[in-house]
Amino acid sequence: MQRDLTNLIFLYAKLVRLFEYSKEEMKGKTYNEFIYTESWTSEYIESIQTILKSGQTWRREVEARKKSKTSFWVQMTLIPLFNQNRETDRVLAFWMDISEEKALI
């Protein structure tokens, strides 16, 4: 059975502080629940899943949303991790706050 690659299962403290949620509030949710965009259709999310399942890294600048509904910009990088059968089993996600850099543009 293929695991849902979008569920958050491990959260580091800096990410939790960045989004202003508790670990309990974020755990089990999907990464796209924290993205602030109307253009992320189910088809687009599925295309990200396809990229990850093929073993490729996905990287984009995206607008994210804190618990307070404040938006901010992150460099989002999703890196597939493989099981013993070389199938994408999990995804390592990095979120780097780039709001200050975006404000300079």
Disulfide bonds with the S-S distance in Angstrom:
none
